[in-house]
Amino acid sequence: MVTFTDQEWIYSQIVDFAQDGILFADRDGIIRLWNSGAETIFGYNAREALGQNLDLIVPEKLRERHWEGYRRVMETGESRYGKELLKVPAIHKDGKRISVEFTIILVRNRRNEILGSASIMRDVTERWQKEKELNEQIKSLENQLKL
């Protein structure tokens, strides 16, 4: 039989060592949880990421729109993206732009008050680049056929 303490330990092991990035940001967008998968994806270790706001990984030109949406979700408790797999650009520690897919989870306490949001994410930069190259090849072939 798995006890509550065992279950907490199991959850922490899953979160800590998942290859996907898992992070939790509080209502103000401050990073409070950053797993080893997030370290691999973004290049920041937990010491560097914890206590920082999400601007750490959001490209500068997308920040205004990101914060408008984040604040709206924190105020209303509703997200139009709740069950969708989202694809967005992000920033690696070295400044390189990467592509990530992620889902968001609104985290609430036992009184149903919003504590913040969790994200589970995966780096899809390589796949996105290959898809882009394939699409360019298809367009090139289509143009050749039109001639």
N, C-alpha and C positions, 0 to 999 in steps of 0.2 A: 504494500500500500504506500502511495506517495503522500507524504505529509505536506502541510502548507509550507513549511520551511523548505522541504525538498523541492516543492513546486517553484518557490521563489528562486532557489538556486538554479533550477533547470532553466527558467525564463532568463535569468541573468547570463547564463552560459550561452544560450541561443543568441541573445542580443549582442553580447560582447564579441562573440567569435563568428558571427554571420559574415559571409563574404560580401553581401549587399551592405551598402551604407545605411546605418540607422541613426537618426538624430532626433532629438526632441528640443524644441524651442518654446520658451514660455510665452505668455501673452504679449510681451514686449518684443518678441523676436530674438531673445537672448538664448544662445545655445547652452543647454543644460545637460544634454546627453550626446555623446559622440563615440560611436563604436569603432572597432578596428577596420571594418569595411569602409567607413567614411574616411578614416586615415589614409587608406590605400587609394580611394577615389580622388580625394582632394589634396593629399600631401601634407595636411596639418595633423600633428598628433593631438591627442585629447587635451593635453596641457595648453596647447596653442589655441585650440578652438573653443574650449569651454569658457563661458563668460563673454564671448564675442557675439556681436549680432550677426544676422544672416547675410549682411552685406559682404561678409567674408567670402561667400561663394556665389553671390548673385552679381552678374555683370553690371557695371555701372549704369549703362543706358537702360537697363530693365528694372532698376531699383525702385523708381517712383511707382511704376505700375505694380510691382511686387508688393510694396508696402500698402498701397491702396487696397489691394485684395486681401492682404494679411489682416489689416485692421478691420476690414468689413467682416471677415470670417470670425475674428475674435469678438466683435460686438454682437453679431447676429447668431453665431453658432451654425451658420449655413454656408456651404461651399457648393458651387455648381460643379466642382471637380471631384467631389467626394469619392466616387467609385471608378473614376477614369484613371487610366495609366497616362500620366502626363509626360511630355517630352520637352525639355527646355535646355538652353545653353547654361553653363555654369563656368566658374573660374577655378582653376587649380592654383595651388600655392605659388607655382613658378610663373603665374600670369597667363598661362596657356588656356585658351578656351576649350572646354570639353562639352560633350552632350550627355545628358543624364535622363533616364526615365525614372519616374517615381510615383508613388501613391502617397496620399496624405491621410492622416487619421487625426480627427479632433479628439483631444484627450481631456476628459472631465474628471472631477473628483466625485466622491460619493454623494455630494449634495447637488450633483449635475452642473456644477460651475465649471466653466472652461478654464483649464490650466495652461493650454497651449496646443501645439500641434506636433505630431511625430511624422517623419517621412522615412520611407524605405526606398532606397534608390540604387540604381545600377548605372555604371559608366557604359554608354553605348556609342562612344566616339568612333571606335574602329568600325562598327557595323554601319553607323550613319555615313561615314566616309565612303565605305564600299558601295552603299546604296546610291550615294550621290554620283560616284564614278559610273556605276551601271546605268543610271538614268541619263547621264551625259552621253554614254556610248549609244544608248537606244535613240536619243535625239539625233545624234550624228548619223546613225544608220537610216533613220526615217528621212532625214534631209537628203541623203545620197539616193534613196529610192525615189524621191520626188524629182530628181534631175533626170 
